[in-house]
Amino acid sequence: MEFVALDTPGLLAVVGATFYDLGINLHAAKITTIGERAEDLFIITSPAGGQLDEEQQQALSNSLKENIAEFAPN
């Protein structure tokens, strides 16, 4: 999964907590910060150990957006 966002303190913790909440397995990560921009790559699998299906991908996308919006400073 590719992830691009404005880099803020605690961003990775929010992403990791979202993976945990959805039961997503994290196998590897490449974390890159360029100025104020985070460009990260995560190798993930579903709770069953395979590729995320469309429903799981949508749930992950929605959860990340919600959790980051709640986390982001106003």
PDB file of N, CA, C and O in Angstrom:
ATOM      1  N   MET A   1       0.835  -1.158   0.000  1.00  0.00           N
ATOM      2  CA  MET A   1       0.000   0.000   0.000  1.00  0.00           C
ATOM      3  C   MET A   1       0.885   1.228   0.000  1.00  0.00           C
ATOM      4  O   MET A   1       1.811   1.328   0.805  1.00  0.00           O
ATOM      5  N   GLU A   2       0.612   2.159  -0.892  1.00  0.00           N
ATOM      6  CA  GLU A   2       1.309   3.439  -0.885  1.00  0.00           C
ATOM      7  C   GLU A   2       0.488   4.431  -0.090  1.00  0.00           C
ATOM      8  O   GLU A   2      -0.739   4.460  -0.182  1.00  0.00           O
ATOM      9  N   PHE A   3       1.184   5.247   0.698  1.00  0.00           N
ATOM     10  CA  PHE A   3       0.521   6.202   1.576  1.00  0.00           C
ATOM     11  C   PHE A   3       1.265   7.521   1.483  1.00  0.00           C
ATOM     12  O   PHE A   3       2.471   7.577   1.721  1.00  0.00           O
ATOM     13  N   VAL A   4       0.550   8.583   1.138  1.00  0.00           N
ATOM     14  CA  VAL A   4       1.153   9.916   1.033  1.00  0.00           C
ATOM     15  C   VAL A   4       0.294  10.876   1.847  1.00  0.00           C
ATOM     16  O   VAL A   4      -0.926  10.918   1.689  1.00  0.00           O
ATOM     17  N   ALA A   5       0.940  11.648   2.718  1.00  0.00           N
ATOM     18  CA  ALA A   5       0.221  12.603   3.562  1.00  0.00           C
ATOM     19  C   ALA A   5       1.176  13.681   4.045  1.00  0.00           C
ATOM     20  O   ALA A   5       2.395  13.557   3.918  1.00  0.00           O
ATOM     21  N   LEU A   6       0.607  14.729   4.597  1.00  0.00           N
ATOM     22  CA  LEU A   6       1.399  15.753   5.258  1.00  0.00           C
ATOM     23  C   LEU A   6       1.996  15.111   6.509  1.00  0.00           C
ATOM     24  O   LEU A   6       1.266  14.540   7.319  1.00  0.00           O
ATOM     25  N   ASP A   7       3.294  15.198   6.670  1.00  0.00           N
ATOM     26  CA  ASP A   7       3.954  14.560   7.809  1.00  0.00           C
ATOM     27  C   ASP A   7       3.724  15.373   9.074  1.00  0.00           C
ATOM     28  O   ASP A   7       3.991  16.574   9.111  1.00  0.00           O
ATOM     29  N   THR A   8       3.234  14.716  10.093  1.00  0.00           N
ATOM     30  CA  THR A   8       3.028  15.339  11.397  1.00  0.00           C
ATOM     31  C   THR A   8       3.472  14.352  12.469  1.00  0.00           C
ATOM     32  O   THR A   8       3.439  13.144  12.238  1.00  0.00           O
ATOM     33  N   PRO A   9       3.887  14.838  13.633  1.00  0.00           N
ATOM     34  CA  PRO A   9       4.276  13.929  14.711  1.00  0.00           C
ATOM     35  C   PRO A   9       3.118  12.994  15.061  1.00  0.00           C
ATOM     36  O   PRO A   9       1.985  13.435  15.251  1.00  0.00           O
ATOM     37  N   GLY A  10       3.418  11.709  15.141  1.00  0.00           N
ATOM     38  CA  GLY A  10       2.416  10.712  15.514  1.00  0.00           C
ATOM     39  C   GLY A  10       1.671  10.103  14.344  1.00  0.00           C
ATOM     40  O   GLY A  10       0.831   9.224  14.541  1.00  0.00           O
ATOM     41  N   LEU A  11       1.960  10.552  13.125  1.00  0.00           N
ATOM     42  CA  LEU A  11       1.252  10.037  11.950  1.00  0.00           C
ATOM     43  C   LEU A  11       1.405   8.523  11.820  1.00  0.00           C
ATOM     44  O   LEU A  11       0.422   7.820  11.586  1.00  0.00           O
ATOM     45  N   LEU A  12       2.622   8.019  11.969  1.00  0.00           N
ATOM     46  CA  LEU A  12       2.837   6.575  11.850  1.00  0.00           C
ATOM     47  C   LEU A  12       2.091   5.802  12.934  1.00  0.00           C
ATOM     48  O   LEU A  12       1.632   4.686  12.692  1.00  0.00           O
ATOM     49  N   ALA A  13       1.970   6.376  14.106  1.00  0.00           N
ATOM     50  CA  ALA A  13       1.226   5.719  15.185  1.00  0.00           C
ATOM     51  C   ALA A  13      -0.243   5.579  14.805  1.00  0.00           C
ATOM     52  O   ALA A  13      -0.863   4.555  15.093  1.00  0.00           O
ATOM     53  N   VAL A  14      -0.800   6.594  14.163  1.00  0.00           N
ATOM     54  CA  VAL A  14      -2.196   6.530  13.720  1.00  0.00           C
ATOM     55  C   VAL A  14      -2.361   5.460  12.645  1.00  0.00           C
ATOM     56  O   VAL A  14      -3.325   4.695  12.675  1.00  0.00           O
ATOM     57  N   VAL A  15      -1.435   5.403  11.705  1.00  0.00           N
ATOM     58  CA  VAL A  15      -1.495   4.393  10.647  1.00  0.00           C
ATOM     59  C   VAL A  15      -1.386   3.000  11.258  1.00  0.00           C
ATOM     60  O   VAL A  15      -2.167   2.112  10.915  1.00  0.00           O
ATOM     61  N   GLY A  16      -0.429   2.802  12.156  1.00  0.00           N
ATOM     62  CA  GLY A  16      -0.249   1.502  12.799  1.00  0.00           C
ATOM     63  C   GLY A  16      -1.462   1.095  13.610  1.00  0.00           C
ATOM     64  O   GLY A  16      -1.857  -0.071  13.583  1.00  0.00           O
ATOM     65  N   ALA A  17      -2.058   2.024  14.328  1.00  0.00           N
ATOM     66  CA  ALA A  17      -3.253   1.721  15.116  1.00  0.00           C
ATOM     67  C   ALA A  17      -4.414   1.336  14.203  1.00  0.00           C
ATOM     68  O   ALA A  17      -5.217   0.470  14.550  1.00  0.00           O
ATOM     69  N   THR A  18      -4.504   1.968  13.056  1.00  0.00           N
ATOM     70  CA  THR A  18      -5.560   1.634  12.090  1.00  0.00           C
ATOM     71  C   THR A  18      -5.360   0.213  11.569  1.00  0.00           C
ATOM     72  O   THR A  18      -6.317  -0.556  11.478  1.00  0.00           O
ATOM     73  N   PHE A  19      -4.125  -0.136  11.227  1.00  0.00           N
ATOM     74  CA  PHE A  19      -3.843  -1.514  10.809  1.00  0.00           C
ATOM     75  C   PHE A  19      -4.268  -2.486  11.902  1.00  0.00           C
ATOM     76  O   PHE A  19      -4.930  -3.487  11.629  1.00  0.00           O
ATOM     77  N   TYR A  20      -3.891  -2.192  13.119  1.00  0.00           N
ATOM     78  CA  TYR A  20      -4.203  -3.062  14.258  1.00  0.00           C
ATOM     79  C   TYR A  20      -5.714  -3.218  14.425  1.00  0.00           C
ATOM     80  O   TYR A  20      -6.215  -4.332  14.580  1.00  0.00           O
ATOM     81  N   ASP A  21      -6.431  -2.104  14.394  1.00  0.00           N
ATOM     82  CA  ASP A  21      -7.887  -2.140  14.576  1.00  0.00           C
ATOM     83  C   ASP A  21      -8.583  -2.993  13.529  1.00  0.00           C
ATOM     84  O   ASP A  21      -9.592  -3.635  13.821  1.00  0.00           O
ATOM     85  N   LEU A  22      -8.050  -3.004  12.308  1.00  0.00           N
ATOM     86  CA  LEU A  22      -8.661  -3.767  11.218  1.00  0.00           C
ATOM     87  C   LEU A  22      -8.076  -5.175  11.089  1.00  0.00           C
ATOM     88  O   LEU A  22      -8.494  -5.943  10.223  1.00  0.00           O
ATOM     89  N   GLY A  23      -7.114  -5.513  11.945  1.00  0.00           N
ATOM     90  CA  GLY A  23      -6.510  -6.840  11.899  1.00  0.00           C
ATOM     91  C   GLY A  23      -5.562  -7.040  10.729  1.00  0.00           C
ATOM     92  O   GLY A  23      -5.273  -8.175  10.348  1.00  0.00           O
ATOM     93  N   ILE A  24      -5.082  -5.957  10.162  1.00  0.00           N
ATOM     94  CA  ILE A  24      -4.186  -6.037   9.004  1.00  0.00           C
ATOM     95  C   ILE A  24      -2.774  -6.354   9.481  1.00  0.00           C
ATOM     96  O   ILE A  24      -2.283  -5.772  10.448  1.00  0.00           O
ATOM     97  N   ASN A  25      -2.141  -7.276   8.792  1.00  0.00           N
ATOM     98  CA  ASN A  25      -0.776  -7.692   9.127  1.00  0.00           C
ATOM     99  C   ASN A  25       0.224  -6.837   8.361  1.00  0.00           C
ATOM    100  O   ASN A  25       0.127  -6.691   7.142  1.00  0.00           O
ATOM    101  N   LEU A  26       1.182  -6.275   9.084  1.00  0.00           N
ATOM    102  CA  LEU A  26       2.239  -5.467   8.481  1.00  0.00           C
ATOM    103  C   LEU A  26       3.496  -6.317   8.389  1.00  0.00           C
ATOM    104  O   LEU A  26       3.975  -6.834   9.398  1.00  0.00           O
ATOM    105  N   HIS A  27       4.033  -6.463   7.179  1.00  0.00           N
ATOM    106  CA  HIS A  27       5.217  -7.292   6.965  1.00  0.00           C
ATOM    107  C   HIS A  27       6.483  -6.463   6.781  1.00  0.00           C
ATOM    108  O   HIS A  27       7.565  -6.880   7.196  1.00  0.00           O
ATOM    109  N   ALA A  28       6.354  -5.302   6.168  1.00  0.00           N
ATOM    110  CA  ALA A  28       7.516  -4.442   5.941  1.00  0.00           C
ATOM    111  C   ALA A  28       7.019  -3.031   5.659  1.00  0.00           C
ATOM    112  O   ALA A  28       5.879  -2.823   5.245  1.00  0.00           O
ATOM    113  N   ALA A  29       7.901  -2.075   5.892  1.00  0.00           N
ATOM    114  CA  ALA A  29       7.549  -0.682   5.622  1.00  0.00           C
ATOM    115  C   ALA A  29       8.782   0.080   5.167  1.00  0.00           C
ATOM    116  O   ALA A  29       9.889  -0.152   5.654  1.00  0.00           O
ATOM    117  N   LYS A  30       8.578   0.980   4.239  1.00  0.00           N
ATOM    118  CA  LYS A  30       9.619   1.911   3.823  1.00  0.00           C
ATOM    119  C   LYS A  30       9.062   3.300   4.090  1.00  0.00           C
ATOM    120  O   LYS A  30       8.113   3.736   3.439  1.00  0.00           O
ATOM    121  N   ILE A  31       9.653   3.979   5.041  1.00  0.00           N
ATOM    122  CA  ILE A  31       9.164   5.273   5.483  1.00  0.00           C
ATOM    123  C   ILE A  31      10.063   6.363   4.903  1.00  0.00           C
ATOM    124  O   ILE A  31      11.271   6.371   5.140  1.00  0.00           O
ATOM    125  N   THR A  32       9.474   7.271   4.150  1.00  0.00           N
ATOM    126  CA  THR A  32      10.225   8.347   3.522  1.00  0.00           C
ATOM    127  C   THR A  32       9.558   9.673   3.858  1.00  0.00           C
ATOM    128  O   THR A  32       8.348   9.833   3.696  1.00  0.00           O
ATOM    129  N   THR A  33      10.356  10.612   4.325  1.00  0.00           N
ATOM    130  CA  THR A  33       9.849  11.953   4.591  1.00  0.00           C
ATOM    131  C   THR A  33      10.651  12.930   3.741  1.00  0.00           C
ATOM    132  O   THR A  33      11.879  12.983   3.814  1.00  0.00           O
ATOM    133  N   ILE A  34       9.940  13.691   2.945  1.00  0.00           N
ATOM    134  CA  ILE A  34      10.556  14.689   2.080  1.00  0.00           C
ATOM    135  C   ILE A  34       9.960  16.032   2.474  1.00  0.00           C
ATOM    136  O   ILE A  34       8.835  16.357   2.095  1.00  0.00           O
ATOM    137  N   GLY A  35      10.717  16.803   3.230  1.00  0.00           N
ATOM    138  CA  GLY A  35      10.190  18.065   3.739  1.00  0.00           C
ATOM    139  C   GLY A  35       9.019  17.806   4.665  1.00  0.00           C
ATOM    140  O   GLY A  35       9.162  17.127   5.681  1.00  0.00           O
ATOM    141  N   GLU A  36       7.868  18.342   4.317  1.00  0.00           N
ATOM    142  CA  GLU A  36       6.662  18.157   5.126  1.00  0.00           C
ATOM    143  C   GLU A  36       5.789  17.029   4.610  1.00  0.00           C
ATOM    144  O   GLU A  36       4.663  16.860   5.077  1.00  0.00           O
ATOM    145  N   ARG A  37       6.284  16.252   3.657  1.00  0.00           N
ATOM    146  CA  ARG A  37       5.492  15.221   2.996  1.00  0.00           C
ATOM    147  C   ARG A  37       5.998  13.836   3.381  1.00  0.00           C
ATOM    148  O   ARG A  37       7.191  13.549   3.278  1.00  0.00           O
ATOM    149  N   ALA A  38       5.077  12.978   3.827  1.00  0.00           N
ATOM    150  CA  ALA A  38       5.399  11.582   4.118  1.00  0.00           C
ATOM    151  C   ALA A  38       4.973  10.745   2.922  1.00  0.00           C
ATOM    152  O   ALA A  38       3.822  10.802   2.490  1.00  0.00           O
ATOM    153  N   GLU A  39       5.906   9.974   2.393  1.00  0.00           N
ATOM    154  CA  GLU A  39       5.624   9.061   1.281  1.00  0.00           C
ATOM    155  C   GLU A  39       6.059   7.680   1.734  1.00  0.00           C
ATOM    156  O   GLU A  39       7.242   7.344   1.670  1.00  0.00           O
ATOM    157  N   ASP A  40       5.103   6.874   2.194  1.00  0.00           N
ATOM    158  CA  ASP A  40       5.407   5.591   2.816  1.00  0.00           C
ATOM    159  C   ASP A  40       4.863   4.435   1.993  1.00  0.00           C
ATOM    160  O   ASP A  40       3.861   4.564   1.289  1.00  0.00           O
ATOM    161  N   LEU A  41       5.541   3.312   2.097  1.00  0.00           N
ATOM    162  CA  LEU A  41       5.123   2.085   1.418  1.00  0.00           C
ATOM    163  C   LEU A  41       5.017   0.996   2.472  1.00  0.00           C
ATOM    164  O   LEU A  41       5.960   0.756   3.226  1.00  0.00           O
ATOM    165  N   PHE A  42       3.872   0.343   2.521  1.00  0.00           N
ATOM    166  CA  PHE A  42       3.645  -0.728   3.487  1.00  0.00           C
ATOM    167  C   PHE A  42       3.325  -2.018   2.752  1.00  0.00           C
ATOM    168  O   PHE A  42       2.520  -2.026   1.821  1.00  0.00           O
ATOM    169  N   ILE A  43       3.952  -3.103   3.169  1.00  0.00           N
ATOM    170  CA  ILE A  43       3.613  -4.427   2.662  1.00  0.00           C
ATOM    171  C   ILE A  43       2.679  -5.038   3.700  1.00  0.00           C
ATOM    172  O   ILE A  43       3.091  -5.329   4.823  1.00  0.00           O
ATOM    173  N   ILE A  44       1.422  -5.230   3.319  1.00  0.00           N
ATOM    174  CA  ILE A  44       0.400  -5.679   4.257  1.00  0.00           C
ATOM    175  C   ILE A  44      -0.364  -6.871   3.697  1.00  0.00           C
ATOM    176  O   ILE A  44      -0.381  -7.107   2.488  1.00  0.00           O
ATOM    177  N   THR A  45      -0.997  -7.621   4.603  1.00  0.00           N
ATOM    178  CA  THR A  45      -1.908  -8.684   4.205  1.00  0.00           C
ATOM    179  C   THR A  45      -3.161  -8.614   5.066  1.00  0.00           C
ATOM    180  O   THR A  45      -3.185  -7.968   6.114  1.00  0.00           O
ATOM    181  N   SER A  46      -4.182  -9.284   4.605  1.00  0.00           N
ATOM    182  CA  SER A  46      -5.456  -9.326   5.316  1.00  0.00           C
ATOM    183  C   SER A  46      -5.309 -10.148   6.594  1.00  0.00           C
ATOM    184  O   SER A  46      -4.295 -10.818   6.789  1.00  0.00           O
ATOM    185  N   PRO A  47      -6.311 -10.100   7.456  1.00  0.00           N
ATOM    186  CA  PRO A  47      -6.262 -10.933   8.664  1.00  0.00           C
ATOM    187  C   PRO A  47      -6.090 -12.424   8.347  1.00  0.00           C
ATOM    188  O   PRO A  47      -5.531 -13.168   9.152  1.00  0.00           O
ATOM    189  N   ALA A  48      -6.571 -12.857   7.177  1.00  0.00           N
ATOM    190  CA  ALA A  48      -6.436 -14.262   6.766  1.00  0.00           C
ATOM    191  C   ALA A  48      -5.070 -14.550   6.145  1.00  0.00           C
ATOM    192  O   ALA A  48      -4.730 -15.706   5.895  1.00  0.00           O
ATOM    193  N   GLY A  49      -4.290 -13.500   5.896  1.00  0.00           N
ATOM    194  CA  GLY A  49      -2.944 -13.690   5.378  1.00  0.00           C
ATOM    195  C   GLY A  49      -2.786 -13.467   3.891  1.00  0.00           C
ATOM    196  O   GLY A  49      -1.679 -13.612   3.370  1.00  0.00           O
ATOM    197  N   GLY A  50      -3.840 -13.123   3.192  1.00  0.00           N
ATOM    198  CA  GLY A  50      -3.741 -12.902   1.747  1.00  0.00           C
ATOM    199  C   GLY A  50      -3.907 -11.445   1.392  1.00  0.00           C
ATOM    200  O   GLY A  50      -3.842 -10.555   2.241  1.00  0.00           O
ATOM    201  N   GLN A  51      -4.124 -11.232   0.116  1.00  0.00           N
ATOM    202  CA  GLN A  51      -4.332  -9.883  -0.402  1.00  0.00           C
ATOM    203  C   GLN A  51      -5.657  -9.342   0.125  1.00  0.00           C
ATOM    204  O   GLN A  51      -6.620 -10.095   0.278  1.00  0.00           O
ATOM    205  N   LEU A  52      -5.710  -8.050   0.402  1.00  0.00           N
ATOM    206  CA  LEU A  52      -6.953  -7.421   0.826  1.00  0.00           C
ATOM    207  C   LEU A  52      -7.928  -7.400  -0.348  1.00  0.00           C
ATOM    208  O   LEU A  52      -7.562  -7.027  -1.462  1.00  0.00           O
ATOM    209  N   ASP A  53      -9.181  -7.807  -0.087  1.00  0.00           N
ATOM    210  CA  ASP A  53     -10.182  -7.716  -1.149  1.00  0.00           C
ATOM    211  C   ASP A  53     -10.667  -6.271  -1.245  1.00  0.00           C
ATOM    212  O   ASP A  53     -10.255  -5.417  -0.461  1.00  0.00           O
ATOM    213  N   GLU A  54     -11.540  -6.007  -2.206  1.00  0.00           N
ATOM    214  CA  GLU A  54     -11.994  -4.628  -2.437  1.00  0.00           C
ATOM    215  C   GLU A  54     -12.679  -4.041  -1.214  1.00  0.00           C
ATOM    216  O   GLU A  54     -12.480  -2.868  -0.898  1.00  0.00           O
ATOM    217  N   GLU A  55     -13.480  -4.836  -0.523  1.00  0.00           N
ATOM    218  CA  GLU A  55     -14.175  -4.363   0.672  1.00  0.00           C
ATOM    219  C   GLU A  55     -13.174  -3.995   1.775  1.00  0.00           C
ATOM    220  O   GLU A  55     -13.332  -2.972   2.442  1.00  0.00           O
ATOM    221  N   GLN A  56     -12.154  -4.825   1.965  1.00  0.00           N
ATOM    222  CA  GLN A  56     -11.128  -4.553   2.973  1.00  0.00           C
ATOM    223  C   GLN A  56     -10.309  -3.329   2.596  1.00  0.00           C
ATOM    224  O   GLN A  56      -9.959  -2.526   3.462  1.00  0.00           O
ATOM    225  N   GLN A  57      -9.999  -3.179   1.312  1.00  0.00           N
ATOM    226  CA  GLN A  57      -9.258  -2.005   0.855  1.00  0.00           C
ATOM    227  C   GLN A  57     -10.054  -0.734   1.112  1.00  0.00           C
ATOM    228  O   GLN A  57      -9.497   0.274   1.549  1.00  0.00           O
ATOM    229  N   GLN A  58     -11.348  -0.779   0.843  1.00  0.00           N
ATOM    230  CA  GLN A  58     -12.194   0.393   1.062  1.00  0.00           C
ATOM    231  C   GLN A  58     -12.301   0.707   2.546  1.00  0.00           C
ATOM    232  O   GLN A  58     -12.256   1.872   2.941  1.00  0.00           O
ATOM    233  N   ALA A  59     -12.443  -0.331   3.375  1.00  0.00           N
ATOM    234  CA  ALA A  59     -12.518  -0.128   4.831  1.00  0.00           C
ATOM    235  C   ALA A  59     -11.223   0.492   5.345  1.00  0.00           C
ATOM    236  O   ALA A  59     -11.259   1.379   6.198  1.00  0.00           O
ATOM    237  N   LEU A  60     -10.084   0.037   4.838  1.00  0.00           N
ATOM    238  CA  LEU A  60      -8.795   0.596   5.243  1.00  0.00           C
ATOM    239  C   LEU A  60      -8.689   2.050   4.820  1.00  0.00           C
ATOM    240  O   LEU A  60      -8.288   2.900   5.615  1.00  0.00           O
ATOM    241  N   SER A  61      -9.039   2.342   3.592  1.00  0.00           N
ATOM    242  CA  SER A  61      -8.979   3.710   3.095  1.00  0.00           C
ATOM    243  C   SER A  61      -9.867   4.635   3.929  1.00  0.00           C
ATOM    244  O   SER A  61      -9.431   5.708   4.345  1.00  0.00           O
ATOM    245  N   ASN A  62     -11.095   4.224   4.169  1.00  0.00           N
ATOM    246  CA  ASN A  62     -12.025   5.042   4.956  1.00  0.00           C
ATOM    247  C   ASN A  62     -11.519   5.250   6.377  1.00  0.00           C
ATOM    248  O   ASN A  62     -11.574   6.363   6.901  1.00  0.00           O
ATOM    249  N   SER A  63     -11.028   4.186   6.999  1.00  0.00           N
ATOM    250  CA  SER A  63     -10.535   4.275   8.375  1.00  0.00           C
ATOM    251  C   SER A  63      -9.324   5.185   8.477  1.00  0.00           C
ATOM    252  O   SER A  63      -9.226   5.994   9.401  1.00  0.00           O
ATOM    253  N   LEU A  64      -8.395   5.056   7.524  1.00  0.00           N
ATOM    254  CA  LEU A  64      -7.222   5.925   7.538  1.00  0.00           C
ATOM    255  C   LEU A  64      -7.633   7.391   7.410  1.00  0.00           C
ATOM    256  O   LEU A  64      -7.139   8.244   8.147  1.00  0.00           O
ATOM    257  N   LYS A  65      -8.527   7.677   6.484  1.00  0.00           N
ATOM    258  CA  LYS A  65      -8.976   9.061   6.284  1.00  0.00           C
ATOM    259  C   LYS A  65      -9.635   9.600   7.548  1.00  0.00           C
ATOM    260  O   LYS A  65      -9.349  10.722   7.966  1.00  0.00           O
ATOM    261  N   GLU A  66     -10.512   8.813   8.155  1.00  0.00           N
ATOM    262  CA  GLU A  66     -11.202   9.239   9.384  1.00  0.00           C
ATOM    263  C   GLU A  66     -10.208   9.457  10.522  1.00  0.00           C
ATOM    264  O   GLU A  66     -10.229  10.494  11.186  1.00  0.00           O
ATOM    265  N   ASN A  67      -9.340   8.474  10.741  1.00  0.00           N
ATOM    266  CA  ASN A  67      -8.407   8.542  11.871  1.00  0.00           C
ATOM    267  C   ASN A  67      -7.415   9.683  11.713  1.00  0.00           C
ATOM    268  O   ASN A  67      -7.077  10.345  12.695  1.00  0.00           O
ATOM    269  N   ILE A  68      -6.950   9.921  10.511  1.00  0.00           N
ATOM    270  CA  ILE A  68      -5.990  11.001  10.285  1.00  0.00           C
ATOM    271  C   ILE A  68      -6.693  12.357  10.415  1.00  0.00           C
ATOM    272  O   ILE A  68      -6.112  13.307  10.939  1.00  0.00           O
ATOM    273  N   ALA A  69      -7.934  12.447   9.944  1.00  0.00           N
ATOM    274  CA  ALA A  69      -8.686  13.698  10.087  1.00  0.00           C
ATOM    275  C   ALA A  69      -8.919  14.032  11.559  1.00  0.00           C
ATOM    276  O   ALA A  69      -8.840  15.197  11.950  1.00  0.00           O
ATOM    277  N   GLU A  70      -9.206  13.018  12.378  1.00  0.00           N
ATOM    278  CA  GLU A  70      -9.402  13.233  13.814  1.00  0.00           C
ATOM    279  C   GLU A  70      -8.100  13.632  14.492  1.00  0.00           C
ATOM    280  O   GLU A  70      -8.096  14.430  15.430  1.00  0.00           O
ATOM    281  N   PHE A  71      -7.008  13.077  14.015  1.00  0.00           N
ATOM    282  CA  PHE A  71      -5.685  13.300  14.594  1.00  0.00           C
ATOM    283  C   PHE A  71      -5.094  14.651  14.209  1.00  0.00           C
ATOM    284  O   PHE A  71      -4.407  15.290  15.006  1.00  0.00           O
ATOM    285  N   ALA A  72      -5.370  15.078  12.979  1.00  0.00           N
ATOM    286  CA  ALA A  72      -4.737  16.284  12.424  1.00  0.00           C
ATOM    287  C   ALA A  72      -5.076  17.516  13.249  1.00  0.00           C
ATOM    288  O   ALA A  72      -6.223  17.704  13.656  1.00  0.00           O
ATOM    289  N   PRO A  73      -4.076  18.353  13.492  1.00  0.00           N
ATOM    290  CA  PRO A  73      -4.334  19.598  14.222  1.00  0.00           C
ATOM    291  C   PRO A  73      -5.234  20.522  13.414  1.00  0.00           C
ATOM    292  O   PRO A  73      -5.139  20.579  12.188  1.00  0.00           O
ATOM    293  N   ASN A  74      -6.094  21.234  14.096  1.00  0.00           N
ATOM    294  CA  ASN A  74      -7.013  22.168  13.416  1.00  0.00           C
ATOM    295  C   ASN A  74      -6.399  23.538  13.303  1.00  0.00           C
ATOM    296  O   ASN A  74      -7.022  24.451  12.762  1.00  0.00           O
TER     297      ASN A  74
END
